[in-house]
Amino acid sequence: MYGLPKGFDGSVLVGRTLEMVCFNENQVYLHFDGRTTITIESAFSYKNEQIVHVPVAESHLMELLGLSVSAAKGDDKGTLSLFFDNGQTVRVYDTTKQYESYTISYGGKVIIV
């Protein structure tokens, strides 16, 4: 909806440990330590890089529980890439200009993409 801000500083996610993965009908929540969350409302990829659209029937995201983000970056298309310390990557996509695709909440700040 608003796009990922130009010059997004992914360091706010680096070192955060994934503590919980939650699903509902229209969202996937990634809960990290430090009261940091990413709410996915559009599409993401993990493992085989196949893009999965929300709502999802199943996911392997739980394999990342207890792991930390080693790097995070955004690109010009609004894709957020999270690199975990086990070598796996989660990508969250900005798939629509009319609605929110995902939200990043940390330290009292909210970025709506």
N, C-alpha and C positions, 0 to 999 in steps of 0.2 A: 504494500500500500504506500509506504513512505520510502521504501528502499533502505538498504544498509548505508549508513552515513559514509561519505567519502572519507578516506583515511581512518576507517574504523580500527581501533587499537585492540587487537585480540588478546593482548597481554592480560586483560582483566579476567580472562578465562583460564590462563595458563596456571597450572598447579592446583586447579580445582579438582576434587575427587567426586566422581559420580556416585551418589549415595542411593538414589531411587529413580526408577523409571515407572511412570504411571500412564495409563491409557484411559480415555473415555471415548465416546462416540465420534467426536470431532477433533480431538487433540491428543498429542503425545507430549508428556512432560518429562524433561530431564532435570532432576534435582541434584545440584552439586552442593558441596560444603560451602560455608560462608554465605548462606542464604542467596545463592545464585541459581537461577532457573532459566531454562530455555523451553518455551512452549511452542510446539510445532503444530501448525494448522493447515499445512499445504502438503509438502512432499519432502522426503529425505532419502538418503541412501546409506547403506552400511554393508560391509562384507563384500558381496558380489557386485557392488556398484549399481545394481538395478534400482531404479527410482521407485519408491513406494509412496503412494498417495494416501493421505489421511482421509477417511478412517482406515485403520489397518486391522487385519484379522489375526496376524501373528508377526513376531519380530524377534531378532536375535540381539536386540539392544541390551538385554539383561546380561549378556556376556561381558559387558563393559563395567558392570557394578564393581566398585572398589578401586577402579583404575583412575588415573589422573590425566588431565589434558596437558600434553607436552608442548603443543603449539596450536594457535588458532588464527585464522585469517579470513578475510572477506575478499570477494572479487567485485569487478564492475557490474556483474549481473545480479549481485545481491546474494550470492551463494556464500554461506558460512561453512568453513571447513574446520572440523575439530580433529586434531591428531592426538591419539591416546598413547600412553607410554608402553603399550604392548604392540605398537606398530599399526593398529587399526585406525581407520578414518571414518568419521560420520560427516556427511555433507547435508546441509539444510538449504533448501532452494526457495527463492523468491519467485513464485509461479504466477502471481496475479497482481495487477495494478489496482484492482477494485477492492480487494479485501486483504486483511492481514495474512501474511504467510507464516511468520514466526515472531516471537517476542523474546528478547534477552533482558532479564532482570538481575541487577547486581548492585550492591551498595546503595540502595535507595534510588537508583536510576533505572529507567526503562527505555529500551530501544524497540520500537515497533517497526517491523519490516513488512 
